[in-house]
Amino acid sequence: MRRFSNGLEQTLQKSIPPEYPGYAGLRVRPAPALRLFTLLSGAFLAFVVFPARSQDHRGSAGKPIVVRQLSIYESRGEYCAWPSLARAKDGSLIVLFTKSEEHLGPDGAILLSRSTDNGNSWLPPIVVLDSPIDDRESGVTLLNDGRILGHFWSTFHTRESYKSLPVDAYEHALLERWIRFVETPEYRGAKGLEGAWSALSTDGGRTWSLRTPGHDSVHGGIELSGGGLLVASYRKTRDSIAVHAAESADGVWRQIATVPSPDPDSVRFGEPHILQLPTGRVIMLIRATTKPYNDQDPRCVLWETYSDDDGRSWAKPFATPLWGFPPHCLLLSDGRVLCTYGYRRAPFGQRACLSEDGISWRVEDELVLRDDAPNGDLGYPASVELEPGTVLTVYYQPNVPPGTVQRMKPPDPGRTKPGILGTVWRVPPRK
């Protein structure tokens, strides 16, 4: 049983095939599908739609008219991050995200919130995945037949991994509590749950199939116009991107290509997103992370590559002028490509850029969606077009007044932690 912060005990269904390696000792409650549990109490759901703090965020291409800022989910004491956004076949919008105690908490869970009125209000989230370890990533791939393929990643933390963190990463008492947690028999016995998993939903994310081994994908993959699926992953290759293909969601996945970092000793590739253009070309935007890690390094620009043969071969990666990460790509109804990304240096917030061809990007065309976050604990924006020219971008950042100061080294446990927020905005017209 897992006890949530509100004291509600919820039974955990272990949805992994018991014959999969590393599952000895795990209790499995058979069920035909991964059950979804509703958070009944103890969480604050903001249906509030409130005015934008600023409507004059602009790039030289014109200013995005911010229609409204909204809160999808936030709860006192909970750290919510890394959203993935999609429109289900029935027209509803779904946002999957992680809820934990802190960024590196040992027992994150994947939640899903839904809007049935085009993003104006959001239903209380349901729990999609809550294993004994840290479930911390949830991308979605929309299939042409209406099904949704979920991509999940679960991390197994250890005493050693927590002891190796910088001295100011977290308060000592908190780390010691986490270490005690990861050394419990239930946690240690769940080591076989670490890694990438996939599950299918046939009802818009309300229920999910049993999980099977899969591939990580922060914002999900694509179904190609000519048939077949494509997913770009990074967790098992670290410094490069692995491209995987399957004939169908039920088919066998195979790695068909690798996109390496041009300088793996100093720049690591990760958290890619792919998009197919009307021409058939597949573009890939990639996060660049420096070694040693420094998320304010000038080299943390987005990189790009593209494929003209359904992902089998890729152009030599090139740096874009867009600073920020990670990327999310969206094809707009007017044919332009939108890329959104977090901006983890002052002024902290969320940014976007438009391209006519998905290849050429100009920093002069950058649009500032938010520039009021207190620090760099933010980002992972993802977007959908609500109607032609109007976009909803969701992301995570603390919902605090401009000018708020938060202690982050180590993080103040009493601060307002990040929530899942959104911006509805209008795309500037073509010049």
Summary of the structure (lengths in Angstrom):
residues: 431
radius of gyration: 20.5
end to end distance: 57.5
largest distance: 62.6
contacts: 1439
relative contact order: 0.14
helix: 6%
strand: 42%
